[in-house]
Amino acid sequence: MGRKTQSQEIIDTGVMVSGIKAHQDVLALRKIDNAFADTLQTKVDTCIKLNDEQETLKAKLKEKTEELDAVFADMLKQAGEARKIIKMDMPQSSWREFGIGDKR
């Protein structure tokens, strides 16, 4: 069985905090008391908040990637049209000036 995902670890740790609070009379003998549980819960809450922010950023990244891909495709199409015209109208010796290194 593989490792748990971060999301699953966060959920499991939240469940652990509930269990600690429910059985703190027994666990307090091992220094797992209410303060320990509160500190752990704060970390769970922070992880949830940060995970939510990360997911929002991933969604924005996906949107920007799609936007970039669309503009990039248009750029390549237009540059291809220009390349054809340059190759037909300009001497091969001047192609490098246009960033064209290939042969006819």
BELRABEL-V566123 format. One record per pair of residues at least 24 apart in sequence whose ideal C-beta (glycine too) atoms are under 10 Angstrom apart, sorted by the first residue. I is the first residue (numbers start at 1). J is the second residue. Records with the same first field share a line. If there is no record, write none. Layout:
I->J  J
//
This chain:
6->47  50  51  54
7->47  48  51  55
9->44  47
10->43  44  45  46  47  48  50  51
11->44  48
12->44
13->40  41  43  44  47
14->40  41  44  45  47  48
15->44
16->40  41  44
17->41  42  43  44  45
//
